Amino acid sequence: MPKYVGLYSWTDQGAAGAKSTVDRYQGAKALVESMGGTIESILWTAGPYDIVVVVDAPDDETVAAVSMALASTGNLRSVTMRGFTEDEMAGVIAKMP
């Protein structure tokens, strides 16, 4: 299953409700699982992003739908990137001319 890395920044609304961040995560986890994915790991971070997540999802469309649903809450902005495992990267390299 493809992996995705999500970088999340709280909006002013999300920061104001920081005490509920773990509860909000539980809701996001349930959403991802209901769409056939799993959250492999989550870290709350100090720096330019507030949360970093690694997600396994069936496809790009599923991740886009999850990202839009989470953004629609008004609590965060996101950057999502497709990640490649070691084996997947070896396959990418094998396709190089």
Rosetta silent file (secondary structure, phi, psi, omega in degrees, C-alpha in Angstrom):
SEQUENCE: MPKYVGLYSWTDQGAAGAKSTVDRYQGAKALVESMGGTIESILWTAGPYDIVVVVDAPDDETVAAVSMALASTGNLRSVTMRGFTEDEMAGVIAKMP
SCORE:     score description
SCORE:     0.000 S_00000001
   1 L     0.000  135.868 -179.802    0.000    0.000    0.000 S_00000001
   2 L   -60.255  148.728  177.234    1.424    3.450   -0.857 S_00000001
   3 E  -109.169  147.068  179.033    2.826    5.578    1.958 S_00000001
   4 E  -134.559  143.773  175.619    2.303    9.294    2.366 S_00000001
   5 E  -109.269  124.718  177.883    3.954   11.829    4.641 S_00000001
   6 E  -109.259  129.434  175.497    1.723   14.619    5.910 S_00000001
   7 E  -110.594  119.877 -173.559    3.131   17.845    7.316 S_00000001
   8 E  -118.372  136.891  174.171    0.502   19.771    9.260 S_00000001
   9 E  -119.091  133.171  176.895    0.471   23.319   10.593 S_00000001
  10 E   -69.626  142.333  167.729   -2.200   24.497   12.983 S_00000001
  11 L   -80.226  177.406  175.235   -4.330   27.436   11.983 S_00000001
  12 H   -58.586  -40.245  178.476   -5.136   30.035   14.647 S_00000001
  13 H   -62.551  -44.786  179.632   -8.299   28.024   15.362 S_00000001
  14 H   -64.187  -40.265  178.901   -6.318   24.782   15.684 S_00000001
  15 H   -66.882  -38.521  179.770   -3.753   26.384   17.991 S_00000001
  16 H   -63.953  -28.742  179.022   -6.508   27.854   20.172 S_00000001
  17 L  -103.099   29.157 -174.833   -7.879   24.333   20.591 S_00000001
  18 H   -56.303  -30.660 -178.506   -4.473   22.701   21.142 S_00000001
  19 H   -64.261  -18.944 -179.654   -5.676   20.902   24.273 S_00000001
  20 H  -100.495   12.604 -175.282   -7.959   18.758   22.076 S_00000001
  21 H   -60.619  -36.557  178.760   -5.240   17.762   19.594 S_00000001
  22 H   -68.885  -39.826  176.183   -5.106   14.136   20.767 S_00000001
  23 H   -64.278  -40.599  178.208   -8.887   13.856   20.501 S_00000001
  24 H   -64.103  -38.127  176.198   -8.761   15.409   17.028 S_00000001
  25 H   -60.175  -43.930  179.704   -6.102   12.869   16.090 S_00000001
  26 H   -58.736  -38.761  176.558   -8.374   10.021   17.204 S_00000001
  27 H   -66.170  -41.578  178.306  -11.056   11.388   14.870 S_00000001
  28 H   -64.927  -40.228  178.608   -8.578   11.659   11.996 S_00000001
  29 H   -61.037  -44.303  178.628   -7.376    8.113   12.660 S_00000001
  30 H   -63.529  -39.325  178.250  -10.943    6.814   12.491 S_00000001
  31 H   -62.172  -48.976  179.891  -11.508    8.728    9.230 S_00000001
  32 H   -59.138  -45.117 -179.555   -8.374    7.268    7.615 S_00000001
  33 H   -64.802  -36.245  179.444   -9.324    3.758    8.727 S_00000001
  34 H   -67.499  -18.471  179.945  -12.881    4.155    7.416 S_00000001
  35 L  -103.205   12.993  174.041  -11.379    4.922    4.005 S_00000001
  36 L    90.487   11.783 -179.601   -9.150    1.829    3.963 S_00000001
  37 L  -114.323 -179.035  175.506   -5.921    3.343    5.272 S_00000001
  38 E  -142.593  148.504  172.257   -3.903    3.357    8.461 S_00000001
  39 E   -92.643  113.095 -178.491   -1.841    5.931   10.281 S_00000001
  40 E   -73.142  -41.527  177.672    1.552    4.305   10.693 S_00000001
  41 E  -159.741  154.974  175.888    2.906    7.007   12.970 S_00000001
  42 E  -139.239  140.105  174.879    2.238   10.507   14.225 S_00000001
  43 E  -134.711  133.327  169.529    4.556   12.958   15.933 S_00000001
  44 E   -86.940  131.078 -169.625    3.740   16.357   17.386 S_00000001
  45 L  -125.579  158.482  172.894    6.735   18.489   16.511 S_00000001
  46 L  -106.331  128.100 -177.798    8.436   21.758   17.368 S_00000001
  47 L   140.959 -153.020 -175.101    9.447   23.769   14.326 S_00000001
  48 L   -69.017  -20.271  177.399    7.806   24.854   11.093 S_00000001
  49 L  -120.300  147.702 -178.238    5.213   22.042   11.295 S_00000001
  50 L   -91.296  -27.427 -177.080    3.115   21.080   14.299 S_00000001
  51 E  -143.160  139.203  172.698    2.383   17.471   13.340 S_00000001
  52 E  -124.052  131.071 -176.170    4.082   14.925   11.075 S_00000001
  53 E  -129.970  141.420  169.708    2.145   11.826   10.034 S_00000001
  54 E  -112.757  123.469 -174.921    3.002    8.728    7.992 S_00000001
  55 E  -122.778  138.181  168.057   -0.098    7.197    6.420 S_00000001
  56 E   -99.406  126.774 -178.185   -0.671    4.030    4.413 S_00000001
  57 L  -140.782  153.841 -177.279   -3.551    4.599    1.988 S_00000001
  58 L   -61.710  -33.143 -174.913   -4.973    2.736   -0.992 S_00000001
  59 L  -168.129  172.706 -179.029   -4.319    5.553   -3.487 S_00000001
  60 H   -61.039  -37.557 -178.007   -3.735    9.263   -4.109 S_00000001
  61 H   -63.786  -38.803  178.439   -7.461    9.983   -4.294 S_00000001
  62 H   -64.062  -44.665 -179.969   -8.051    8.588   -0.808 S_00000001
  63 H   -65.202  -39.224  178.225   -5.264   10.707    0.660 S_00000001
  64 H   -63.161  -41.783  179.720   -6.590   13.785   -1.146 S_00000001
  65 H   -64.837  -42.484  177.741  -10.085   13.159    0.234 S_00000001
  66 H   -62.789  -46.612 -178.859   -8.736   12.727    3.784 S_00000001
  67 H   -59.943  -43.249  179.687   -6.610   15.876    3.475 S_00000001
  68 H   -67.407  -38.942  178.725   -9.553   17.936    2.232 S_00000001
  69 H   -63.821  -43.030  179.458  -11.834   16.579    4.957 S_00000001
  70 H   -67.524  -41.208  178.968   -9.294   17.455    7.660 S_00000001
  71 H   -64.111  -32.011 -177.904   -8.629   20.902    6.185 S_00000001
  72 L   -67.739  -13.318  176.703  -12.366   21.604    6.105 S_00000001
  73 L   -73.870  -19.072  179.689  -12.423   21.525    9.923 S_00000001
  74 L    84.414    5.001 -176.693  -10.460   24.770    9.902 S_00000001
  75 L   -92.348  -20.862 -176.904   -7.868   23.468   12.367 S_00000001
  76 E  -154.375  162.946  171.899   -4.914   22.887   10.069 S_00000001
  77 E  -116.186  151.180 -175.208   -3.171   23.313    6.758 S_00000001
  78 E  -135.805  156.751  168.483   -1.300   20.433    5.184 S_00000001
  79 E  -127.144  126.195 -178.338    1.427   19.416    2.784 S_00000001
  80 E  -120.131  134.583 -178.742    1.221   15.798    1.638 S_00000001
  81 E  -129.612  140.683  174.028    4.008   13.913   -0.097 S_00000001
  82 E   -74.680  131.279  177.458    4.161   10.418   -1.577 S_00000001
  83 E  -109.259  154.437 -179.870    6.833    8.388    0.159 S_00000001
  84 L  -123.362  133.829  175.040    8.702    5.368   -1.181 S_00000001
  85 L   -74.143  173.053  177.951    9.970    2.387    0.784 S_00000001
  86 H   -58.333  -46.755 -179.923   13.426    0.939    0.117 S_00000001
  87 H   -63.582  -42.323  178.266   11.963   -1.753   -2.158 S_00000001
  88 H   -63.029  -40.376  179.917    9.823    0.773   -4.043 S_00000001
  89 H   -66.463  -36.699  176.017   12.826    3.046   -4.529 S_00000001
  90 H   -61.693  -37.536  176.122   14.838    0.126   -5.892 S_00000001
  91 H   -66.222  -38.757  176.642   12.029   -0.371   -8.436 S_00000001
  92 H   -62.470  -45.959 -179.817   12.136    3.301   -9.360 S_00000001
  93 H   -62.543  -38.259 -179.827   15.897    3.115   -9.865 S_00000001
  94 H   -62.993  -24.390 -179.986   15.506   -0.031  -11.972 S_00000001
  95 L   -84.993   -9.210 -178.988   13.295    1.950  -14.386 S_00000001
  96 L   -68.885  141.360  178.615   15.926    4.629  -14.920 S_00000001
  97 L   -71.209    0.000    0.000   17.540    4.620  -18.366 S_00000001
